[in-house]
Every structure is written in structure tokens, then in C-alpha cells.
């Protein structure tokens, strides 16, 4: 897997996942929405740890800085 996520993208995904986790464990979000958002949070955390997003590959996007 070639990295296709930059640092800013990784930090934003991690922060969003943490916020969703806090909302979930404080019971601020409930029901199906809570479980769907937690699934996205887990995916965001996993993709930010490996710096690779499969959707970016499909669409041909990359947020990594190009090395010259």
C-alpha cells in the first residue's frame, strides 16, 4: 500500500473519531446513528494509522505532499 494521506488529513480524521467516541460514550448520540458513526470512527482511525484510504485510490486522490 502506498501512502495517500497527508498529516493534516490524518490529524483531522483522528480528531473526528475521538469526538464521535466521546459523544457515543456520553450517550449524546443514540440508536442506529450512534453505531453508524462509531463504525465510521473506527474506519477513520484505522485509515489514519496506516496513512492509506482505499477510497482515495478509487478516485485517484492523494493528500500527501509530493517529494521532489
C-alpha positions in Angstrom: 0.0 0.0 0.0 1.4 3.3 -1.0 0.6 6.2 1.4 -2.0 8.6 0.1 -2.9 10.6 3.2 -1.1 13.6 4.4 -0.5 14.7 8.1 -3.4 17.2 8.1 -5.8 14.6 6.8 -4.7 12.0 9.4 -5.0 14.5 12.2 -8.5 15.6 11.2 -9.7 12.0 10.9 -8.3 11.1 14.3 -9.8 14.2 16.0 -13.2 13.4 14.3 -13.0 9.8 15.5 -12.2 10.9 19.1 -15.1 13.4 19.1 -17.5 10.7 17.8 -16.2 8.3 20.5 -16.8 10.9 23.3 -20.3 11.6 22.0 -21.0 7.9 21.9 -19.7 7.1 25.4 -21.5 10.2 26.9 -24.8 8.9 25.3 -25.1 12.2 23.4 -25.8 10.1 20.3 -28.1 7.0 20.4 -29.5 4.3 18.3 -28.6 3.4 14.7 -26.9 6.8 14.2 -24.6 6.1 17.1 -23.5 2.7 15.8 -23.1 4.0 12.2 -20.9 6.9 13.4 -18.8 4.6 15.6 -18.2 2.4 12.5 -17.0 5.5 10.6 -14.9 6.5 13.6 -13.2 3.1 13.6 -12.6 3.2 9.9 -11.2 6.8 10.3 -8.8 5.6 13.0 -7.6 2.6 11.0 -7.0 4.6 7.8 -5.2 7.4 9.7 -2.9 4.9 11.4 -1.8 3.3 8.1 -2.0 6.6 6.1 -3.9 4.9 3.4 -7.5 5.4 2.3 -9.0 2.9 -0.2 -11.5 5.5 -1.5 -8.7 7.9 -2.3 -7.2 5.2 -4.6 -10.5 4.6 -6.4 -10.9 8.3 -7.1 -7.2 8.9 -7.7 -6.9 11.4 -4.9 -3.9 12.0 -2.6 -3.3 14.4 0.2 0.4 13.5 0.6 3.0 16.1 -0.2 4.9 15.2 -3.4 8.6 14.7 -2.8 10.8 16.3 -5.4 
